[in-house]
């Protein structure tokens, strides 16, 4: 089981990113592929992958809100 842990973690992260992209798609009124691309290119996504930030501990809606804040701060 221990050898499979990184694979399992990657599957979980991929599912989470997909769920966040669906939320962002609805929030931003864009198609889900566009939302996914926008999220993957963001600092929020980078922080989600960085365990030291603790962002991975928060729910999908919180992560989506963090992304929206990041986009608003870019303007």
Buried (B, 14 or more C-beta within 10 A) or exposed (E): EEEEEEEEEEEEBEEBBBBBBBBBBEBBEBEBEEBBEBBEEBBBBEBBEEEEBEBBEEEBEEBBBBBBEBBEEEE
